[in-house]
Amino acid sequence: MTQEKKLLRKDKTDTFNSKKMKSFYAWDGDVLVLNILGTPSAKRDCIGKPRGNQLKISVTAAPVGGKATDYMVKFLSKEFGVSKKDIEVVFGRMSINKQLRITAPTILPRVIVRHQK
């Protein structure tokens, strides 16, 4: 990513206040911001139900050196119809509590569609 793009992206995130999120997701322009409660070493990869202001996401990868988060990004890229580079881990790479920014998702999972109504 060029320095110019990094600055532009930083400017966009500076205007969004994730602490004011009242749900597990919010839109910041065309970017979907998700608060995640991750479950590594699960039996299967799945997007679960919201738990408070977090969305539960389970992955089969073991939590070793952030590899479960990397695997989660790969899994979610398919679920949201974007490439892995379109998903940014804002915080929580080595934690079960994470925040992700997904740029211009082309597919919205049912759990998000249901909560938009």
Secondary structure, 3 states (H helix, E strand, C coil): CCHHHHHHHHHHHHHCCHHHCCCCEEEECCEEEEEEEEECCCCCCEEEEEECCEEEEECCCCCCCCHHHHHHHHHHHHHHCCCHHHEEEEECCCCCEEEEEEECCCCCCHHHHHHHC
